[in-house]
Structures are given as structure tokens and as C-alpha cells.
Amino acid sequence: MGIFDTAEFQKTCKDLATFSDSLNIAVNSNSIVFTCKGDIGSSVVTYSASSSTDDEKEAVSLEVKEPVNVNFSIKYMNQFTKATSLGDRVRLSLRNDVPVVVEYPIEDNGFLKFYLAPKIDDDDFMD
């Protein structure tokens, strides 16, 4: 699980959509890495876990039980970021081969959750 600034998440998804329609998210105990590779180039954005910072908005929290490496459609992830104005933080809950949960806590009112299944390669079905 990763928790970070909503505006930063929105900017990352928007910037990466320039390169590809597929977003790879890899998480380990120290960082969360967003990667897009396409015909015109590639881009990698890494957020390192920050245990202490003066500005809570810049803090990145990670809770990792096992390393994760999954691919998603960046088109839908960008649709989810339209909820950025609902709060300051976004929570990504990730596991291998399980839909990602993108959660926007709404202060004193609850939360808004989006679910997105990972992309599956056609090669997986050919075996």
C-alpha cells in the first residue's frame, strides 16, 4: 500500500500517459516505481518512502507485505485522478494479479474507491 499527495499522483499519471497506454507499478519496501515504455520513449517516476518530513503533504508512506509488479491501463488511472480535488492524499492498495484499489479519503465524509484490474497479456492465454 502506498499513500501520497493526490496532485503528485495526478501529475505522474498524466505525464506517463504521453509515452504509453500501459502503466507498470512496482513496489518494494523502499519505493514505488511508475514506468511507461512506448514507441517514442520511456519514463520512470520513483517515490521513495519518507519516514519524516517537515511537510506532511510531501510524505510518502509505504506498507509492503510482499514486492508487487503489475500493469494497468493508464487511461483508466487518469480517469480516477479526476477525484484529486476531494482531498490531499491518495491511497493505492496493490497486490500481484489482483485489482488495484485507488482510494481518496474524503475528510469527515468517508471515501471514494476505484478498482482497476491488471492488464493481462494475450501471451498468458496461449500457454
C-alpha positions, 0 to 999 in steps of 0.5 A, a space after each residue: 500500500 502506498 499513500 501520497 499527495 493526490 496532485 503528485 499522483 495526478 501529475 505522474 499519471 498524466 505525464 506517463 500517459 504521453 509515452 504509453 497506454 500501459 502503466 507498470 507499478 512496482 513496489 518494494 519496501 523502499 519505493 514505488 516505481 511508475 514506468 511507461 515504455 512506448 514507441 517514442 520513449 520511456 519514463 520512470 517516476 520513483 517515490 521513495 518512502 519518507 519516514 519524516 518530513 517537515 511537510 506532511 503533504 510531501 510524505 510518502 508512506 509505504 506498507 509492503 507485505 510482499 514486492 508487487 509488479 503489475 500493469 494497468 491501463 493508464 487511461 483508466 488511472 487518469 480517469 480516477 485522478 479526476 477525484 484529486 480535488 476531494 482531498 490531499 492524499 491518495 491511497 493505492 492498495 496493490 497486490 500481484 494479479 489482483 485489482 488495484 484499489 485507488 482510494 481518496 479519503 474524503 475528510 469527515 465524509 468517508 471515501 471514494 474507491 476505484 478498482 482497476 484490474 491488471 492488464 493481462 497479456 494475450 501471451 498468458 492465454 496461449 500457454 
